[in-house]
Amino acid sequence: MHSFGFKVVSSDPDDTSGTPIAVAGNVMVDVQKLLTDIGCMDVRLEMRIQNRIPEELREKFKLKTGGSDGTLESGPSKGNEAALESAMNTLMATLGFLGKGAIGSWMEDTFPDIESRKAVAQDLIDLTRHLEGYRLEYSSRAYTRTFVGIDIPKMSEYTERTDEISAALGIITRDSVKKNRWNISSDGRLIPITFDKNIDPSDIPRFASAGPLIVIGLITRDDAGDIVSVDKVSGCYEFPEVKFHRMMSADGDRSLLNPITAVPGYDCGQRLWTLDCEAIGIHASKPSWDECVKSFHDYAIFLFDTYAGDDADFEGEESDLREYLLSLLPA
């Protein structure tokens, strides 16, 4: 992957005193958090993670400190180059565009996940405040550019919005105590759910018997990223399959030319989520959706590492599997 770097310097060209450690430290913490939040958005969108991003996946986006001046340098662990470079490219593009003073539709277009958009907006506000009197030099192999901040009042609009519609995934059940109340769950926790006026109350029991659903409504999360309520649901949709265009695990990443398609399911008796892909022989089964999808991706990365390596040599069914896995990868 390309090399990336960040450094804080004074905005005064005549200032030769250097950057205070506290200033450089605060800014680098902001840059690291910004990169992590962007990377976690990619993880949530690509893997369909519903609640908090597992720590081992967050670690994929951790940078190395480059020296006593507090500079940061990109340095992914082996196999994690694709995820880090994707997040870093988004970060660089965001600093470059927003640093010009405009916002336009950049935030909505670049950060479609609402909670991630709020987090990134707050990260940019914090970075701008900590850069007062200084500028951030950020570089890749091809260029070095400067960022001094964004329009804080305008960016604050993204941290204050509470009426944006998004999607959640789970099983709908009737509340065991309050018969006219309903819950949704993807991990055993019962999350209260309310329906908008366009949903006929007589349709709700049908939703509860339909198995895994995607619901569209107002999603509220706690500080850890867990869903705590789903309100004003305006639509409920079955999803007979899930297409993954990137496979991601703590040990590696694979961007796919052709997606891996999995069939989701939920066993009410055993309270287990399942994801099946007959084409590559994966059957994942876990008590929560997030655990299930993580297990699915872990095994897929294992298969790619085992069968799709440059020096791999197999026969029979293993050779067929290798050829299929290679057909999913960019040339």
Secondary structure by P-SEA (a helix, b strand, c coil): ccccbbbbbbccccccccccaaaaaaaaaaaaaaaaaaaaaaaaaaaccccccccccccccbbbbccccbbbbbbbcccaaaaaaaaaaaaaaaaaaaaaccccaaaaaacccaaaaaaaaaaaaaaaaaaccbbbbbbcccccccccccccccccccccccccccccccccccccccccbbbbbcccbbbbbbbcccccccaaaaaaaccbbbbbcbbbbcccccccccccccbbbbbccccccccccccccccccbbbbbbbbbcccccbbbbbbcccbbbbbcccaaaaaaaaaaaaaaaaaccccccccccaaaaaaaaaaaaaccc
